[in-house]
Amino acid sequence: MMIVALVLVPGSIVGLIALSPTGRTPAATPLLIAFTCAAGVGLGFGDYILAAEYPSLPMTLTSVSGEAFVRGTMLAGLAVGAPVTALLTVAVGVVSPVGMLELFLVTIAGVLLCGCSIAVATALGLRFAYTEFLLLPVKIPLSSVRRVFGRMGKAPFLSIGRAIGVVGLVSLPAFFSYLSAVSTPIATTLGVPPGIVRSGALVVTSLLAIGVSISAYRRAVTRFNEYQLP
């Protein structure tokens, strides 16, 4: 699912610039980049965790604890996703109108959203029963993998939608702060620049990401420890 980020990120940038009246990078672009990368990383490392482990799942369940399994999944995802998210966010941020403090907070929020996305996707991915997975008739180009397991029907897409939806809800305070109809009245009332309002919203989103990550992590550990084979 990292391909999601690789495809949507450039498209999002082009689309936002095209929609901007000035033709410049809108202030919300770094946040959109961070969110898109985080969602792609979460789906890539969390949602298909059982499918990836399916051939050796019986041995994995008896030899690894839930904490070790989920922690390993999150660390692997963050090792790949956090640097990519941070670099892309900063690269776009330096050509956007956001200040240094705001760009720093967007980058931190993006990294935290990566962890949140992985934890949520892993917790959701561990809901599926062992018998729901089938051997798929697909081949991966330039890969030695010969057997690919997955779920059929609408369930996989619903799981993806739920994962993205949760991360989207966590990101709402930050996204809303980039709407002038929201940030301007608040900034006027408080007597501060709109950038300060956006920075505060980014802190709120970061705190929400931490809270949801902890909750999803615990749920994923419990589901792994209680997972039943037929």
Secondary structure, 3 states (H helix, E strand, C coil): CHHHHHHHHHHHHHHHHHHCCCCCCCCCHHHHHHHHHHHHHHHHHHHCHHHHHHHHHHHHHHHCCHHHHHHHHHHHHHHHHHHHHHHHHHHHHCCCCCCHHHHHHHHHHHHHHHHHHHHHHHHHHCCCCHHHEEEECCCCCCCCCCCEEEECCCHHHHHHHHHHHHHHHHHHHHHHHCCHHHHHHHHHHHCCCHHHHHHHHHHHHHHHHHHHHHHHHHHHHHHHHCCCCC
